[in-house]
Amino acid sequence: MEFFRIRRDIPFMRHALVFNVISLITFLLAVFFLVKNGLHLSIEFTGGTAVEAAYTQAADVPKVRSTLEAAKLSDVQVQNYGSANNVLIRLPARAGVKQEDTVIQVMGALCAAQGGTPQIKQDTNNKGEVVKRWAKCDANGSEPVSLRRDDFVGPQVGRELAENGAKALAFVVAGIMLYLAFRFEWKFSVAAIIANLHDVIIILGFFAFFQWEFSLSVLAAVLAVLGYSVNESVVIFDRIREAFRKYNKMTTHEVIDHAITSTMSRTIITHGCTQMMVLSMLLFGGPTLHYFAVALTIGILFGIYSSVFVAAAIAMWLGVKRTDLVKATSKEIDPNDPNAGAVV
């Protein structure tokens, strides 16, 4: 389906050097901020305490968040969990503060916000030490908020998650390179992976510059952007191969210009619809989906740019030519045959 068709090829590759210089500068800035600032990792990676609280009525998540911030609990993540009445609260580990004390502080603040009185009980641990634990929130005989569970995520678990995330990213990159090398040619494989890593590094650079929280959901968005970007690259590479087969007199840069121009309508439809869905998550998804949607938004916008102006241009610089993609045959392909070439 096409909303429009551009009759005259746009000379994108005429300005390939300028676009590649812009990409290089953006990439280097992203690397600089990553090295200088680092990523603001969430408790999944750094370790911390998770508290699940249950309300007798629908929980007001923004109020819960502001209550905990007023109690001087920084970097708190609050989201509905399971139902509208339950909230999951995650807090980073604090030096010298026990998990029990953190739970008491969190539940005490929530209880006070509901007009209740915190009730604390004392237990004895295996070492014979007296340990204070949360009992309940008493509000004239009722319990407006209760503790469902509390867990501690240790730094070791966080390190394992970070290592597994890095391995997942490496496997995705290797898989993409192998796929493109077998389907097309190694020059396209190198060009696509450089372009896709360009997108990933720029996303990470934004998160490092603004010190946005980098969580598992953001990592999932980064992996999704890798697959999304390579899909756009594959569409353009398919059209390049098709154009090489159909137009024998075109030069390499003319073929690439034609391939990109012929996919413009498809690009606008696909990315426009996807971006509308992502913007919906960004605007209406709340704090839980905010940074996931931010990462996808950045990735989609730069993914379009990199597929058109980075991947195709690098393939041209690497010297891709007709004989790399088209095998000589005794039967000449009819350029007017609508079934000739790849169908996308």
N, C-alpha and C positions, 0 to 999 in steps of 0.2 A: 504494500500500500504506500502511495506517495501523495503528500499534500501539494507538492509542487515539484517541478523538474527544472534544473538549471541547464539551459541549452549550451552555454559556453563554459568551457573548463576554466576554473579559477586558478591562477598561477601560484599555488601555495609554495612550491619548491623554489620559486625565485627568491623568496625571503627566508629560506630554510636556515641560513647561517644566523640571521638576526634572531629567529625563534630559538635556535639552539643556544645562543649566547644568553638570552633571557632565562632559559631553562637552567643553564649552568649556574648563573648568578643566584637564582632562587634555590637551587639545590645546595649550593655552598652556604648560603645563609641558614638554611634549615639544619645543615650539619653543624654549623657554628653554634646555634642556639641549643642543639642537642648536647654538644660537648660542654658548653658554658653553663647552661641551666639544668640539664638533665630532665628526666620525666618525673612528674608528680604522681608516683605510683599509689594505687588504692591499697586497701588493707588486704585484698586477695594476694598481693605480691609482697607487702611489707609485714603482714601479720597484724592482729588486733582482736577485738571482741565483737561478737555478734549477739544482739539481744532481740528476742521476739516478744512483743507485748500485745495483749489482747484487750480491746475495749468492749464495753457492753453495747456500744452503738458505733456507727461508722466513724472511723478515725479521721481526724483532720490533719493530714500529713504536713501541710505548711505550718500549722500551729505546733505540731510535735517538733518540727525542725527548729522553729524559733525558740521554743521552750528550752531545748537542749543547748542551743547557742547562748541563750541567756544564762544558762548554768555553767558557762565557760567550758563547754565541750566542743572543741574545734574539729573541723574536717569530718563532720558527722554525715553519714548517708542514711536517709530515711525513705522507705518505700512500702507500699501495701504488699502484703505477703499472704497468699492463699485466699483471703477474703477482704472485704472492705473494712472489717473490724480489726484485722490484725496488721501490725506494722513490724518491719524488720529494720533494726537500727544497727549500723556497723560503725565502729569507732577504731581509729588507729591505736596501736600499742603505745603506752606511755611509760617512760622509765620510772621504776620505783613504785608503780601503782598496780595493785593486785586486781585480778579479774573480779573478785567478789566486791571490791570497793567501787570498781567501775559500774557494776550492775546496780549497786545500791544508789550511786549518784544518779544514774539514768532513771531508774524507776522512781526514786524520790522526787526528782524534778517533774516527771510525768504525773505522779500522784498529787503533788502540790498544785499543779495546773488544773486538776480536776476537783480541787477543794477537799482532798482527802488527807489523811495523816499516815505517813510511812510507818510501817511496823517492821522492826528488825529482830531477828532471832540470833542466838549464839549457839554455835556448834563447836565440837572439839575434833580436830583433824587427827591423822595417824600419829603425829608427833606430840600429841597432847596439848597443842596450842589452841587457844580460843579464837575462833573465826566467826566474824559477823556475816550473816547472810540475809538476803531479802526474804521477808515473810509475806506481807500483803499490804494493800492500800485500803485503809478503813475510812469510809465516808458515811458516818451515821448508820453503820451496820451493813452497808453495801460495799461492793468492790468495783469501782468504775474502770480500773485498769489493773490487769494482772500479768505476771511474768509467765510466759509459756515455756521458754527455754533460753539458755545462754551458752554460747560456745566460744572457745578461744582458738584463733588461727595463729599458729606459731610461725616464726620467721622461716623455719625450714620448709614448711608447706609453701610459703610465698616464693621461696627460691625455686622450688620444684615447679611451681606454676609458671614462673618466668622462663625457666629453662625449657619447659614443654611448649610454651608459646613461641620461643625462638626456633625450636625444632619444627613446629608446625609451619612457621613462616618459611624456613629453609626447604622443607619438603614441597610446599606449594610452588616455590620458585623453581626447584629442580623439575617438578612435574610439568610446569608450563614450558620450560626450555625444551624438554624432551618431546613434548607434544608438538610444538611448533617446528622443531628440527625435523621430525618425521613427516609432518603434514606439508611443510613448505620447504624451507632450506635454512641452513644454520645461520645465515646472515639475518634472516627474519627473526630467528630465535633470540639472537643476541640483541637485536634492536628492540624487540618487544620486552625483554626482561629488563633492559636498561630503562625503558620508558615506565614500566610498572614499578620498579624500585624507586624511580624518580617520584612517582605518586606517593609511595609509602613514606619515604623520607620527608617529603613536604608535609604530609599529615602529622608525622611525629614532630617536625619542626614547629608547626603551629601549636601543638600541645606543650612543647618545651618553652616556647616564647611566652605564651599566655599562662603557663603553669596550670592548665586544665588537668583535671584528674584523669589518669590513664588506668582504666579498669579492664576486666575481662571482656566486657561488652564492647569497649573501644577496640580491643585486640580483634574481636570477632568482626567488627566493621572494617578494620584494616585488611583482614583476610578476604572479606567480601569484595572490597575495592580491587584487590589483585585479580580476582576472577572476573569482575565486571570490566576492568580495563582491558584484560586480555581478550575478552569477547569482542570489544570494539576493534582491537588490533587485528583479530582474525577476519572480521568482516572486510576491513580495508585490504588486508593481504590477499583475500580471496578475489576481490575486485582487481587488484594489481595483476594477479595471475591470469584472470579472465581477459584483461585488457591486453596483456602480452600475447595472448593467443589470437585475439581478434584483430589487433591493429599492428601490423608488421612494420609500418613506417614510422611509428611513434618512437621518440627517444625515451629513456628511462624516466626522466623527470616529467615528461608529458604524460606518460602512462600513470605515474603516481598522482599527478594533478587530476587526471580524468577519474581515477579510482576514488579519490577523496570527494570530488565534486558529485559523482554519481551516488554517493552514500549520504549526502547532506540531508536529504529529506528524512531518510531512515534514522539518522543520528538525532535530528531535532525531535522526531516523534518519540523515539525510545528514551532518550535522556530527559526530555521534557516531562514525560509521564512519570518516570522514576523519580525525578527531582520533586515533582508535586507531592508524591507519597512521602518522601523523606522530609520535605518541609512541613508536612502535616504532623509527622512525629516530632519535629523540632519545635513547632509552635504549640501543639496540644498534647504532646506525650508526657509533659511534666519533667521533673528533675531526673527521674529514673532513666528515661530515654534520651535526655538532652545531649550528652556528649557522644552517645552512639550515633545520633542523627547528625551532630556537628561533624564527626569524622566521615560519615557517608557523604555529606554535602561537599566537604572539601575534596574528598576522593573522586566524586563524580565530576565535579567541575574541572579538576586537574586531569582526570582520566580522559576526558574529551580532548583537552589540549595536548596531552602527551601522545595519544594514539594518532592524532593528525599531524602534529608538528614535531614530535620527537621520534616516535617509532618509525614512521615513514621516512623522515629525513635521515635518520641514522642508517636505515637500510640502504638509502641512496648513497650515503657517504661510504658505506662498506662495499659498494660496487655491485649491487644486485643487478642482474641483467636477464635478458630473455632466455638464454640457454640454461640459466639456473633453475627455471621453473617449467619450461616447455621442452619436451623431448621432440626431437625431429621425427616426423612421420611421413609416410608416403602420401597420405591423404591430406590435402589442405583443408583447413577448417573454414567453413563459410562464415564470413563476418556478419552476415544478415540472419544467421540461424539464432533464434532466441534461446535455444537450449544449449548453445555453446558456452563452455566455461562453467564456473561455479555458480550455483544457485544459492542465494542468501536470503 
